[in-house]
């Protein structure tokens, strides 16, 4: 049996990485999510932490360590980041929450806004828009 010199074993150990880094999500563009809808995101590794820039705009639910759903909660733009157990980025993307193609209307009575869900007819939505109405109210020129 031949003996392998120890410097060759050490060189081989340094040449092989101990753990391959988890690649970050390659998509650079924003992810559009309609309000009150969700988007499924498959991660390339097990997420240990999820960070949402503004939880009033989007929320994240983990189904398992590799699958998350991003839910549009309020109109606007935020960022969602998922990292693994050692802090490597699995997912980092801008999330844009829009009104989408569903029928909805915001009715203003003075400073009071009511959001209406519209199908064959319009009815008040379960979404309360009075709390954000003052901030989003149109201003006179």
KOLLUMSE-569858 format. One line per field, with one value per residue (C-alpha): x, y, z; residue in one letter. Coordinates in pm, whole numbers, plus 50000, padded with zeros to 5 digits. Example, Ala and Ser with C-alpha at 12.3 -4.5 7.8 and 13.67 -1.06 7.14 Angstrom:
BEGIN
X: (51230, 51367)
Y: (49550, 49894)
Z: (50780, 50714)
r: (a, s)
//
This chain:
BEGIN
X: (50000, 50145, 50151, 50023, 50235, 50052, 50107, 49901, 49617, 49621, 49622, 49327, 49129, 49182, 49089, 48746, 48504, 48346, 48001, 47889, 47738, 47366, 47308, 47093, 46785, 46907, 46608, 46681, 46339, 46062, 45803, 45451, 45183, 44821, 44672, 44505, 44672, 44983, 45287, 45467, 45849, 46061, 46391, 46719, 46790, 46635, 46537, 46623, 46510, 46278, 46298, 46015, 46103, 45751, 45504, 45212, 45279, 45363, 45365, 45546, 45433, 45664, 45501, 45823, 46189, 46216, 45876, 45732, 45425, 45436, 45098, 45013, 44868, 44886, 44972, 45337, 45690, 45896, 46175, 46176, 46498, 46538, 46864, 46983, 47119, 47461, 47330, 47372, 47110, 46861, 46617, 46629, 46377, 46173, 45801, 45550, 45193, 44937, 44560, 44581, 44303, 44035, 43746, 43780, 43697, 43779, 43492, 43581, 43334, 43534, 43841, 43671, 43755, 43565, 43713, 43456, 43491, 43315, 43174, 42823, 42767, 42992, 42993, 43219, 43539, 43657, 43973, 43963, 44099, 44004, 44328, 44544, 44296, 44430, 44780, 44656, 44390, 44428, 44540, 44416, 44665)
Y: (50000, 50335, 50631, 50970, 51260, 51477, 51798, 51645, 51560, 51913, 52063, 51844, 51952, 52320, 52270, 52123, 52368, 52245, 52373, 52517, 52863, 52892, 53105, 53414, 53450, 53546, 53758, 54127, 54271, 54353, 54093, 54228, 54102, 54215, 54338, 54056, 53800, 53586, 53481, 53152, 53164, 52849, 52903, 52731, 52639, 52625, 52969, 53049, 53414, 53627, 54006, 54224, 54590, 54721, 54465, 54698, 54645, 54272, 53971, 53637, 53290, 52989, 52663, 52475, 52580, 52608, 52755, 53092, 53288, 53666, 53831, 54183, 54371, 54739, 54940, 55029, 54896, 54705, 54448, 54086, 53906, 53540, 53411, 53067, 52960, 53119, 53443, 53371, 53537, 53295, 53555, 53933, 54115, 54432, 54362, 54592, 54561, 54693, 54701, 54444, 54348, 54282, 54523, 54766, 55131, 55378, 55614, 55940, 56127, 56422, 56274, 55935, 55666, 55342, 55069, 54883, 54537, 54532, 54239, 54259, 54526, 54704, 54634, 54767, 54565, 54404, 54611, 54917, 55212, 55481, 55442, 55505, 55739, 56052, 55982, 55895, 56166, 56389, 56742, 57055, 57226)
Z: (50000, 49903, 50138, 50024, 50147, 50402, 50202, 49914, 50151, 50292, 49941, 49842, 50149, 50073, 49707, 49792, 49955, 50274, 50181, 49851, 49892, 49830, 49523, 49563, 49349, 49002, 48908, 48931, 48849, 49089, 49180, 49126, 49364, 49356, 49680, 49878, 49649, 49695, 49495, 49554, 49575, 49570, 49753, 49663, 50023, 50368, 50499, 50859, 50860, 50649, 50653, 50517, 50469, 50532, 50674, 50598, 50225, 50213, 50441, 50406, 50510, 50503, 50395, 50453, 50476, 50095, 49998, 50090, 49987, 49961, 50025, 49909, 50207, 50108, 49799, 49759, 49726, 49980, 49987, 50102, 50196, 50294, 50445, 50549, 50887, 50834, 50682, 50310, 50092, 49936, 49805, 49781, 49571, 49549, 49592, 49421, 49547, 49299, 49260, 48984, 48749, 49009, 49022, 49307, 49363, 49639, 49721, 49899, 50120, 50246, 50414, 50466, 50209, 50156, 49943, 49737, 49582, 49247, 49052, 48909, 49178, 49428, 49801, 50078, 50105, 50426, 50380, 50605, 50412, 50664, 50860, 50554, 50389, 50553, 50425, 50076, 50049, 49742, 49814, 49641, 49406)
r: (x, x, x, x, x, x, x, x, x, x, x, x, x, x, x, x, x, x, x, x, x, x, x, x, x, x, x, x, x, x, x, x, x, x, x, x, x, x, x, x, x, x, x, x, x, x, x, x, x, x, x, x, x, x, x, x, x, x, x, x, x, x, x, x, x, x, x, x, x, x, x, x, x, x, x, x, x, x, x, x, x, x, x, x, x, x, x, x, x, x, x, x, x, x, x, x, x, x, x, x, x, x, x, x, x, x, x, x, x, x, x, x, x, x, x, x, x, x, x, x, x, x, x, x, x, x, x, x, x, x, x, x, x, x, x, x, x, x, x, x, x)
//
